[in-house]
Amino acid sequence: MGLFDFLSNEGDKKPVAPAAGTPNADTDFFGNSKADTTTAAATAGETYTVVSGDSLSKIAKNHYGDASKWHQIYDANKNTIGSNPDKIEVGQVLQLPKL
């Protein structure tokens, strides 16, 4: 059987099953998850319990070394803090996302 015989024989064609380990809709070409990383980052970080005198910028300065990173802490904790980032309360447990 030659190459042309194989190509012209329509009845023998079968769909090829994907190889094991091929990416699906939830992974990229390399098998890495396409899941939302902001949520994963927030849950993968540490927690911090607010004490008297704390502010998000003070927590960011102590934890990240940069007070301007308070936005990341606020974004990860909007449900806990509420709409005003200046109103954190003693005893609140905040997620400190990995940056």
C-alpha positions in Angstrom: 0.0 0.0 0.0 1.4 3.3 -1.0 1.0 6.8 0.4 -1.7 7.7 -2.2 -3.6 4.6 -1.4 -3.7 5.5 2.3 -4.8 9.1 1.6 -7.6 8.1 -0.8 -9.0 5.4 1.4 -11.8 7.5 3.2 -13.3 4.5 5.1 -10.3 3.8 7.2 -10.1 7.3 8.8 -10.8 7.4 12.5 -10.6 10.4 14.8 -7.5 10.6 16.8 -8.0 10.6 20.6 -6.0 13.3 22.4 -2.9 12.1 24.1 -2.9 11.8 27.8 -1.7 15.0 29.6 -2.8 17.3 26.8 -4.1 20.7 28.0 -7.8 21.3 28.5 -9.9 24.4 28.8 -8.7 25.0 32.4 -5.0 24.8 31.6 -2.6 26.4 29.2 -0.3 24.6 26.8 2.1 23.8 29.6 -0.5 22.4 31.9 -0.6 25.5 34.2 -3.9 26.4 35.7 -5.8 29.3 34.1 -7.7 29.9 37.4 -8.0 33.5 38.7 -4.7 34.2 40.4 -5.9 37.0 42.5 -8.1 34.8 44.6 -5.5 32.1 44.8 -2.9 34.7 45.9 -5.1 35.9 48.6 -5.8 32.5 50.0 -2.2 31.4 49.6 -0.7 34.2 51.7 -0.6 34.7 55.5 -3.2 36.1 57.8 -2.8 39.0 60.2 -5.0 40.0 63.1 -5.5 43.8 63.4 -4.3 45.4 66.7 -4.8 48.8 68.1 -3.1 51.5 66.2 -2.9 49.6 62.9 -3.7 50.9 59.5 -3.5 49.1 56.1 -0.4 51.1 55.2 1.3 50.3 58.5 0.5 46.6 58.0 1.8 46.8 54.4 5.0 48.6 55.5 5.7 45.9 58.2 4.8 42.9 56.0 6.0 44.0 52.5 8.4 46.7 53.4 6.3 49.2 51.3 3.4 51.2 52.8 2.0 51.8 49.3 1.1 48.1 48.9 -1.9 48.7 51.2 -4.1 48.5 48.1 -3.3 44.8 47.7 -4.3 44.1 51.3 -7.5 46.0 50.9 -8.4 44.3 47.6 -7.9 40.9 49.2 -10.1 41.8 52.2 -12.9 44.0 50.9 -15.5 41.6 52.2 -14.0 41.9 55.7 -13.1 45.6 55.8 -16.1 47.0 53.9 -16.2 50.1 51.6 -13.9 52.3 53.7 -10.2 51.1 53.9 -9.6 53.5 56.8 -12.1 51.6 59.0 -10.3 48.5 60.1 -11.2 47.1 63.5 -9.1 45.5 66.2 -9.5 41.8 66.0 -10.2 41.6 62.3 -8.3 38.8 60.6 -6.9 39.9 57.2 -5.5 37.9 54.4 -2.0 39.1 53.4 -1.6 38.1 49.7 1.7 37.0 48.4 3.1 39.6 46.0 
